[in-house]
């Protein structure tokens, strides 16, 4: 329901203001990422995984390919070394360690989301949501590890934790109320 609302909202906004919202939101976030995921599956069923050798494990793991998964899929599927076929976290996980890679990236994202949730507790939604919009877009086109380290999923955790909160209001629960009839 939310995806349909987002898609139609961008179509309506683009119709009135014509700034390319459909290309950005609908095509890039939804259609392209979904379209490219099967190409990752096909390429990495036949070739070695990356084991995150281009990412956070670059100094530890020996690279199995000369290029990142996005470029590798473009070369192998479309014979286009000049474009990068970024898909989504599921495709990236599969490119790195198959189905286990998908599970690892999903568990990592769940932990990051729990950290964001706990660090933003007590903050107004008007602060939290705008801060997380761009990192959410980044997750549509890549790995949660890259999103955390490079695209702003990690910084909000620190920012939210440092924002002072108002003291919670004292609840009337548990208190006895005394009625007084003063004249």
PLY file of the C-alpha trace (Angstrom):
ply
format ascii 1.0
element vertex 183
property float x
property float y
property float z
element edge 182
property int vertex1
property int vertex2
end_header
0.00 0.00 0.00
2.82 2.40 0.89
4.66 1.61 -2.34
1.56 2.25 -4.43
1.00 5.55 -2.61
4.63 6.56 -3.17
4.47 5.68 -6.85
1.24 7.57 -7.48
2.41 10.56 -5.44
5.50 10.87 -7.60
3.46 10.54 -10.78
1.13 13.34 -9.64
3.99 15.58 -8.47
5.86 14.99 -11.71
2.77 15.81 -13.73
2.41 19.22 -12.09
6.04 20.20 -11.49
7.92 18.06 -14.06
11.18 17.53 -12.18
11.79 13.85 -12.89
10.33 12.35 -9.73
9.04 9.31 -11.61
12.51 8.58 -13.00
14.11 8.89 -9.59
11.59 7.20 -7.33
9.63 4.75 -9.43
12.12 3.73 -12.10
15.37 3.75 -10.12
14.12 2.60 -6.73
11.47 0.09 -7.68
11.66 -1.09 -11.26
15.40 -1.14 -11.95
16.39 -2.74 -8.64
13.77 -5.46 -9.06
14.67 -6.01 -12.69
18.41 -6.45 -12.04
18.16 -8.90 -9.13
17.69 -12.04 -11.33
20.80 -11.06 -13.30
22.82 -11.22 -10.08
21.41 -14.67 -9.39
22.30 -15.91 -12.86
25.82 -14.44 -12.89
26.81 -15.64 -9.43
25.39 -19.12 -9.89
28.10 -19.57 -12.53
30.96 -17.46 -11.08
32.81 -16.96 -7.79
31.33 -14.81 -5.07
32.96 -11.56 -3.98
33.09 -12.24 -0.20
32.83 -8.46 0.40
36.42 -8.16 -0.88
35.60 -4.78 -2.47
33.87 -3.47 0.66
34.54 -3.60 4.40
36.67 -6.79 4.07
38.90 -5.33 1.34
42.10 -5.54 3.37
41.36 -9.01 4.71
39.88 -10.99 1.82
41.67 -11.43 -1.50
39.52 -10.08 -4.38
38.02 -12.76 -6.59
37.15 -10.33 -9.39
38.74 -7.18 -10.78
35.57 -5.11 -10.31
32.67 -4.62 -7.93
29.51 -6.73 -8.28
27.57 -3.98 -10.09
30.16 -3.64 -12.83
30.76 -7.40 -12.95
27.05 -8.09 -13.56
27.00 -5.41 -16.28
29.95 -7.00 -18.06
28.70 -10.57 -17.74
25.02 -9.88 -18.52
25.04 -6.91 -20.89
28.66 -6.74 -22.10
28.73 -3.16 -20.80
31.80 -2.38 -18.66
30.85 1.30 -18.61
27.71 0.95 -16.46
27.17 -0.28 -12.93
24.10 -2.43 -12.40
23.32 -1.78 -8.74
20.32 -3.78 -7.65
19.49 -4.05 -3.95
20.64 -5.61 -0.69
19.41 -9.07 -1.69
21.37 -9.04 -4.94
24.43 -7.69 -3.16
24.20 -10.36 -0.48
23.91 -13.06 -3.10
26.91 -11.66 -5.02
29.02 -11.89 -1.87
28.09 -15.23 -0.31
25.00 -16.64 -1.99
21.90 -17.20 0.11
23.97 -17.01 3.28
25.10 -13.53 2.17
21.46 -12.45 1.91
20.84 -13.68 5.46
23.97 -11.94 6.78
23.00 -8.63 5.20
19.41 -8.94 6.42
20.55 -9.67 10.01
22.97 -6.73 9.89
20.22 -4.42 8.60
17.87 -5.63 11.35
20.51 -4.81 13.98
21.06 -1.34 12.47
17.31 -0.68 12.43
17.05 -1.77 16.08
19.88 0.62 16.96
18.16 3.43 15.07
14.89 2.64 16.81
16.41 2.63 20.29
18.55 5.72 19.73
15.62 7.70 18.33
13.16 6.73 21.06
11.55 9.83 22.52
12.42 12.06 19.55
9.76 13.70 17.39
9.03 11.95 14.12
9.66 15.29 12.38
13.35 14.90 13.23
13.75 11.18 12.70
12.04 10.62 9.34
13.72 13.36 7.25
17.09 12.25 8.59
16.54 8.69 7.38
15.05 9.34 3.92
18.32 9.40 1.96
19.81 6.36 3.72
16.58 4.50 2.92
17.01 5.37 -0.75
20.57 4.03 -0.56
19.28 0.68 0.69
17.18 0.30 -2.45
20.36 0.23 -4.54
22.98 -1.48 -2.43
24.25 -3.24 0.62
23.34 -2.36 4.22
27.08 -2.43 4.97
27.67 0.30 2.38
24.59 2.14 3.58
25.88 2.06 7.14
29.48 2.98 6.40
29.07 5.39 3.46
25.49 6.50 2.91
24.43 7.72 6.32
22.82 4.86 8.20
25.45 4.94 10.95
25.60 8.66 11.66
21.93 9.07 12.65
22.40 6.50 15.43
25.05 8.73 17.02
23.10 11.92 16.32
19.85 10.58 17.76
21.63 9.30 20.86
23.17 12.74 21.49
20.00 14.79 21.05
18.73 15.80 24.49
15.22 14.72 25.42
12.72 16.40 27.64
12.25 14.78 30.99
9.30 12.45 30.87
6.22 13.90 32.44
5.27 12.37 35.72
2.30 10.12 35.36
-0.75 10.32 37.57
-1.01 6.53 37.63
-0.56 5.04 41.00
-1.23 8.31 42.76
-4.24 8.77 44.89
-6.44 11.59 43.98
-7.91 13.56 46.82
-11.12 15.34 46.27
-11.56 18.46 48.23
-14.69 20.49 48.54
-13.47 23.96 49.35
-15.70 26.92 49.37
0 1
1 2
2 3
3 4
4 5
5 6
6 7
7 8
8 9
9 10
10 11
11 12
12 13
13 14
14 15
15 16
16 17
17 18
18 19
19 20
20 21
21 22
22 23
23 24
24 25
25 26
26 27
27 28
28 29
29 30
30 31
31 32
32 33
33 34
34 35
35 36
36 37
37 38
38 39
39 40
40 41
41 42
42 43
43 44
44 45
45 46
46 47
47 48
48 49
49 50
50 51
51 52
52 53
53 54
54 55
55 56
56 57
57 58
58 59
59 60
60 61
61 62
62 63
63 64
64 65
65 66
66 67
67 68
68 69
69 70
70 71
71 72
72 73
73 74
74 75
75 76
76 77
77 78
78 79
79 80
80 81
81 82
82 83
83 84
84 85
85 86
86 87
87 88
88 89
89 90
90 91
91 92
92 93
93 94
94 95
95 96
96 97
97 98
98 99
99 100
100 101
101 102
102 103
103 104
104 105
105 106
106 107
107 108
108 109
109 110
110 111
111 112
112 113
113 114
114 115
115 116
116 117
117 118
118 119
119 120
120 121
121 122
122 123
123 124
124 125
125 126
126 127
127 128
128 129
129 130
130 131
131 132
132 133
133 134
134 135
135 136
136 137
137 138
138 139
139 140
140 141
141 142
142 143
143 144
144 145
145 146
146 147
147 148
148 149
149 150
150 151
151 152
152 153
153 154
154 155
155 156
156 157
157 158
158 159
159 160
160 161
161 162
162 163
163 164
164 165
165 166
166 167
167 168
168 169
169 170
170 171
171 172
172 173
173 174
174 175
175 176
176 177
177 178
178 179
179 180
180 181
181 182
